[in-house]
Amino acid sequence: MKKRVVVALGHRALGTTLPEQKEAVKHSARTIAGLIEAGYQVAITHSNAPQVGMIHTAMNEFGRAHQDYTAAPMSVCSAMSQGYIGYDLQNGIREELLNRGIYRTVSTVLTQVVVDPYDEAFYTPTKVLGRYMTAEEANEERKKGNYVVEEPGKGYRRVVSAPNPVSIVEIDAIKALMDADQIVIACGGGGIPVLQQDNHLKGASAVIEKDLAAGRMAEEIDADELIILTSVEKVKINIGRPEEEELGQITVEQAKEYMDAGHFGKYNMLPKFSASVAFIEKREGRGALITSFDKLDAALKGKTGTIIK
């Protein structure tokens, strides 16, 4: 059987503007196509931070300029970002595969992820996004029940929560495509966060950490490995100190020790390690790899990257 992997692409693999994204996707597509050519069964998720911020700003500015239109909620902006990133990514991968003589369908699944309404993250929003606002505009946002933070000398910005993913609504569709040996792009940007109210799904004003969603998807499709592609070849601990060290192959127990010791940034490496450890512990024989996408080939051969077993 083919080895089943979930690949999480960081924002550097996608760029930040429309032209940057089209160019960046070409490189990312080559990396993914290489995995498929090597015999891996691949599901992909990706960051959306610059894109969802751009969409949120654009939709809100449009709503302000045209009184007949309302601002778009975060869940809608997240859905839009999944669509337009998936559009470029699936076409880039399809083209690269065809260039290699590989005929395989690549599909983007618009994915909703259930979050817990009582998640502590809802009481302490942390994710800043969108344009800078005046004090008057910030007060209007507060009246709507939204959180706002001030950046001295710059203005005010919206801040939203980052709850943990609980379950993936479209997981059966993702599994069906994977079982048919197709390439799937899902849970983009961490998924569209939704609250389950009986049979109704209500969009939540939040964003989900992409790496945590990747770990959840890897668990639910019973993947063999979680691959997180980021900006560094290897993860470091004790950064900036004489004892600075690159991490090669480590155990789950070592990963937990480094997490507990506070070596990883809360919004940078910590979600990557949290997702990896949770995924690996659910079934024997699993592994996780954290590296840069240009070093993936070497990392898969054990020559570089941070490998957790």
N, C-alpha and C positions, 0 to 999 in steps of 0.2 A: 504493500500500500504506500501511496505517496505520503510524505511528511507534511502535515497540515500546520501552517503558520499564520499568525496575525502580524502584519507589519504596520507600525504606527509612524506616520510621517510628521516630522516637526515643521514649523512654519518656514524654516529656511529651505525646505524641499519644495515649497510652493510659491515663494516670493510674496510681495505685499500689494503690488498693483496689478492691473490686468495684463499689461505687457510683460512684467516680471514673472507673473504666474505662468503665462504661456511658454516662456523660455525655460523656467525652472522645471516645469512638468516634463519637458523633454529629457532632462537628466534623470529625474525620478522614474520616468517610464522605463528607461534603460536598466535601471537597478531592479525594478520589479520584473521586467521581462527576463532578466538574467536568472532570477529565482525560479521563474516558471520554466524556463528552458532547462534548468538544472533538475527539474522534476518535483518541485515543491507545489503544494496546493495552497493558494494564497488568498487571504482576505486582507483588506487594507482599510485603515482608518487614518484620519489626518487632522492636523490643526486647522483652526479657522479664525484665530484671534485678529489678524489685521483685516480680514475680509468681513467678518461679522461687525466689526467696529465701523468699517466704511459703509456697509449697508445700513446699519442703525442710524448713522449720522445722515446719510442721504435721505432715508425715508422720513426721518423727523424734520429735516429741513424742508422737504417737500410738503409735509403736513402743515408746517408753519406758514409757508408761502401760499398755500391753497386751502382756504377755509372749509371747502367741501370734503377734504380728505383728513383722515386721522393719522397720528403717528403709528408706526408698526411696532407691536410688542416684540420682546426679545425672542420668543419662540418662533415667530414668523421670520425674523431676521436670520435666525439660526437655520431655518428650513431653506431660505434663499441661498445662504452660503453653501449648504450641502449641495444644492442643485448646481450652482455655477462652478464650484470647485470640482465636483464629480464629473461634470460635463467635460472640462478640460482634461482631467486625469484619466477618465475612461477612454477618451479618444486618443490621448497620448500613448497609453498602454496598448490599445488595439493596434495603432499604427506601428509601434515598435515590434509587436508580436508578428504582424503580417510581414514586416520587413525581414523577419527571421524565419518565415515560412511556417509560423504557428497559427492555427485557426482556432480561436477560442473566444467566446462571448465575454465581454466585460460589462458589468452592470452596476449602476449606482442605486442603492436602496435608501430611499428617504426614511431615516431611522429616528424613532422616538424612544427615549430612555426614561423610564419611570424613576422619580426621586421621592424621597420621604418628606412629606410636608413638615415633619417635626425635626428634620435634620438641623443640627446646631448651626450649620452654615447660613441658614436663613436669618439668624439673629446677628450674624457678624459678616455682612457682605465685604468682599475683598477685591473683586475683579473690576478694575476701572476701565471704562470704554466710552467711545463717542467723543464729540467735539467739546471744546471749552464753552461754558455758559457764563452769562452775567449773573449777578446776585439775584436779580429779579426772576430770571429764567430758572435759577436753582430753586427758588422758593416755590415756583409753580410745580416743579418736579416733586418737591417734598409734599405739596398738597395732594398729589396723586398717590402718595404712599411710597414713592421711590426714595432711595438713598442717594445722597450727593456728598462729595468730598471737595474741599478747597485745596488748590495748589497755589501757594502764595506767589503773587505776581503774574499768574497765568489765568486764573479764573476757577470755575467749578466744573466738575465732571460727574457723570452718573457712575454709580458703583453697584454691582449686582453680586448675588451669592454664588457659591460654587459647591453645591451639594454632591454627595456621593451617588454614583449610579446604583440603582437597586435591581432593575431588570430591563431587558431590551424587548420592546413591543413586537417588532418585526423579526424576531429571532428565527421563527419557523421558515420564513422566506429566505433568510440568509443561509440557514442550514440546507434547505432544498437546493439552492444554487451551488453551494459547496459540494454537496453529495453528487451533483451532476458534473463536477469537475470544472465549474466555471469560476471566473475571477470576480470577486465581489468587493465593492467599495461601500462601506457602511459605517454608521456611528460617527460620521464626519463632525469634527468640532466637539466631540464628546457626545454627540446625539442631541436631538431636540428635547430639552428637559420638560417632562409632563408630570402632572399630578393625577393619580387615578381616583375618580369619584364614581363609584359603581361601574357602569359601562362607559362613562364619559371620561375622556382624557383632556385635561385642561393645561394649556401651556403655562409653564412657570417662568417667572422673571429671574432667570438664572443662566449660568453656563456650567458645563460639566468638564472637569479635567479630561482632556483627550486620552491621556495615558491610562487613567482609571477605567474609562469606557473601553479602551483597547483590551485591558486585562479582563474585564467582564465579558466582552465578546469572545475572547480566546477561551475563557472558561466554558461559556455556554455552547460553543461549537466544538468543544473537546479538542482544541488544538494541541499540538505537540510542543510548540515553541512560540514565545512572544518576542518579536524583534522590534525594538524601539530605536528609530533612527533620529539622531539629534545633531547638535553642532560640534560635538567632541568625539574624538576617536576612542578615548577611554575616560571613564569617570575618575575624578581625583578626590582624595580626602586630604585634610590639613592644608587646604589651598592657601598659598602665601606664606607658609611656615617652612622652617628648615626641614621638617619631617614630611613635607608634601610627598604624596605617593599616588601613582596610577594604579587602578585596580584592574587586574587581569581576570583570571578565573577565581571566583569565590563561592563559598557555600551560602545557603539560605541563612544559616545561623550567623555567619559573618555579616551578611547584608543587614540583618536585624540589629546587630551590635552597632554598625555604622549609623543606621537610622536613629537608634536610641541615643547615640552620642551627639546627634545634631550636626552631622557632617554635610547634610544635603539641604539645599534651599527648599523652603516650604512650597514654592510655586515653580520650582525648576526640576531638580533631581529627585526630591522626595516622592512625588507621585509616581515617577518611573519605577523606583524601588518598591514602593508600596504595592503597585499593580503587579510587579514581577513576583514578589514574595507570595502574595495572595494566590496568584495563578499557579505557581509551582507547588505550593503546599496542598492543593486540592487533589493532585494525582501523582503517583510515582512516575519518574522517567521524564518529566517535563523540564524545560530549561528556558532561560531568558537571555537575551543579548542586547546590550546597549552600545551603540557605536554611531559614527557618522556614515551617511549613506554612500559616500565615495570610498569607504573602507569596508563595506559589507562583504565583498568577496573574500578578502583576507580574513575577516572576522569569522566567517562561516567555516574557514579552514583552521580556526583556532590560533591564528597568527597575531591577532590584535583584538581590540574591543574588550568590554567588561562583560564577562559571562557568569551567569548565576546558575548554579546547579543544585 
